[in-house]
Amino acid sequence: MSQPGAAPSPEPTRTTPTRADFAGRVGGGGGSVAVSVHGDKAIAYVCNGSTVEGWMRGKVENGKLTLTGKKQYPPHRVYSHQHCDGGRRGPRHTDYSFSVSTVSKSSGKSSGLYQATEVVQGKTIKAGWIVLGDGTQIGSLETDESGENAVTAPKLDVATMTARIGNVVLHAVPVSGVTGSGF
């Protein structure tokens, strides 16, 4: 029971950020995941640099992310200020579980999620890169609208935000929940 004139109870501490970026490797090795949260929206990308890749979009509600993509593998994620945990069922019912940390930009590292879309000879190609804290890049390039024909993406020059495929220059943009870029 509160005393007359006592200060009101403080608001509960928020356990989930409204703007955050996460990146890291998935369980079982070989792949990585990046997740960006901006307000009530989220974007995620799962990639192993060749045969497995998928972009997902969705919503944020009560500390959980509900995301779907073209390939319709059922995703499930929970997140907090420091980690994003979850899993994704991939092709041939492979499970990709993960627990990834927030991305740090303070040390000048360029870790996070990047994407580029270009039209080449009338066809749209889309590239995605996950850059980890140690500078490792994992990326794929979709060569058709279905995303079924993914190949390893060329190296992203994070200083110029470009990558080359022969004579074609891809101009990448960061996907960041912190800044809202790419949403």
C-alpha positions, 0 to 999 in steps of 0.5 A: 500500500502506497503512502499518500504523496508517494512517488508512483511505481516506476515503469517496468524495465523494457527487456527488448530493444526497439532498434537493434542489429544481431549477427553470428553463426548458426549451430552446426557451422557453415552458415550465418544469420543476421537479424535487424529490428526497427520498431515493430518490424524485423528483417532477417537473412540466413545464408551459408554462402552457397546452397542455403539462403533466405530473406525474411520479413515480419513483425515484432510482438512481445519480445518475439519475432515472427518472420516469413520469406519466399521459401516459407521455412517456419522461423521462430526467434526471441530476442533481448538487448544482447542476444537473438535466439531461435531457429529455422527449418531449412531445406530437407528439414535441416534445423538451423539453431542460433544464438547471436549477439548484437552488432557493435559499430563502436570499434569501427567494425563493419559487421552487420547485414548488407543487400544489393539489388541490380537489374542486369540485362532485364533480370533482377539479381539480389545479393546479401552479405552477413559481415561478422565481427571478425570481418568474415563475410558470408553472402549469396547472390540470387540469380533469378526471382525464385531465389532457387539458383543462389551462388556465392556472392562476390566479396563486398568492399565495405569501405566503398559498399560495392562488389563486382560481378565481371563488369557489373558493380553492385551497390550495397546498402546496410540493413540496420534496425538501429538506423532504419536503413533497408526497411 
